[in-house]
Amino acid sequence: MKKLLPLLIIFILLGITTLIFISIAKDEQPITIAKGNIEMKPLEFKIDFTNDPHCKMLIHNKKNSLEVATPSGKTWFFDEPACMVEWINDKSFKDSSKIWVYTMDTNRWIDAKKAWYGVTDKTAMHSGFGARENKIENSISFAEMYLRVLREETLANPKIRKKLLGE
């Protein structure tokens, strides 16, 4: 019996360790991608539980967030327009994807290419490109916003910030 006791203790410790690892593995991890969205529709996602694949930040607010849905059924989530543009620009599915944005003015998902973008709005990564369904003074089109992001003409750029805000 004395010879079996150390083996029994080892088996018990291994069992406890295994249970701990299994319970940790089952905990939900933040998501960056959803699969199965063949209809390429906007999906609901958990605030503070969904990661932007470009900046790696958790999405804290639905406003100005975007979703890129591909014909393969994959959907990625972004905290703001600039992150989405920088991420998608070199992807092979850039032109075949459906891009959705959650607007500041109507609080709903719309086609991001039909949205209007302010240039001095408060956004997650400080680009200034807040999305709206309705055009306002000094708002720009999706194509113009896209180009400005690629040229680094966002509020995150001190020269642009000074030009637009006088700071």
N, C-alpha and C positions, 0 to 999 in steps of 0.2 A: 504494500500500500504506500509506503514511504517513497518508493521509486515512481509511482504513478502520480503523486501529488505535484511535483514540478511540471510534469506534462499537462496535467489538468489546469494548473495556473496559466501556463502558456496558451493553451487552447481558449481559456476564458478571456485572456487579454487580447488574443487575436480576434475573437468574436466581438468584443467591445469595440476594438479599433475598426473592424469591418463595418459595424453598425454606424459608427460616427462618420466614416467616409461615405457610406450610402446616403445618410441623411443630409450631409453637405451637398452631395451631388444632385439630390432631388430639389434643393432650394432653387427657386426661379432666378434666372440670371437676366439682366437687361437684354433686350433684343435690338438688333440693328436691321434685321431683314424678316419679311414675312413671305411665305411661299404659298402658291395655290391661287393667286389672284389673277386668274386667266381673263376675267372680264376687265381688268385694269381699272377698277373703280377705286375711289379713295377708301381707305380702311380706318377703322377706329384703332387707336393705340393708347397705351397707358402713359399718362404724363409722369415724369420723373422715373420712368422705367424703360424708356426707349432711347437708344443711342443714335446720334448722328454719326454715320460712317466716315465723314470727312474730318470733323473737328473732335470727334470722340466724346462730345459732351452729351449729358442727358438732356432730353427735350423737356423744358420746364413750363412751356406755354404753347398752347395750340395755335395762337395767332402768329401768322407769318411762317408757320411750319409748312413743310412741303413733303410730298410723297412722289417717288418715281416708280411707276409701275411698268414692267416690261412684258412683252408678248409671251415670255417664258413663264409668267405668273409670279415672278419675284417683285417685291416691293420694298424699297428703302425709304427711310424717314429722315428728315433734315430739320434742324432747328431754325433755319432762315435761308433766304434765297442765295446769298453769297456762297454758303457751304455747298448747296446743291450744284450751283454752276461750276465751282472749282472741281467738284467730284465727278460730275457727268461729262465734262468737256472732252475727255479722251476715251470715253467708253464707246464701244462699237454699237451699242443699242441707243445711243443718244437721240437719233432721229426717229426711231420706231417706238420710243417710250411715250407714255402718257404722264404728264407732270401736273400734279394738283397742288394748289396752295390754299391755306385757310386764311380768309380775308379779315382785316381789321375792322372794316366798316359793316359788312353784312354777316359776319361770323358764320361762314359756311365754306365748304370746299368748292372751288371753281377751277377751271382749266387755267393753269399758271400762265399760259401764253396769251390768254385774254385778259389777264389782270393788269392793273395799273400799279406802279410802284412809286411811292414817295422816295425822296432822296435824303431826308433828314429825320427819319423815324427811329424810334428806339427798337433795336432788334437784338437778338441773342448774342451775335458776334460783332455788333456795332457797325454793320455795313451801312445802315440807314435806309435800306430798301424794304419798307413796309408795304405789304400787298393789300390792294383794294379792288373791289369789284367795280366801283364807280370812279370815274376819272375826277381828279381834283387838280387845282392849280399846282403847277410845277411837278406833276407826276409824269413818269416815263413808261414806255412800253416794255414788255418782256425782252424784246430784242435789244433795246437800248440798255436795260439793266444788265443783261447778260454780257454785253460788250464792256460796260463800265467795270464789272467785276473782273473780267479778264485783264483789263488795263489797270487794275488796282485803284480805280477811281471811286473809292468808298469812304465813308466817314472814319474808317480805321486808318486811313492815310492822313497824316497830319496836315499836308498841304491842301487836300480836298476838304478836310474838316474846317480849316481856317477859311477857305474860300466860301463854303456854304454856311457856316455858322459864325464866322468872325472870331473864332477862338484861336 
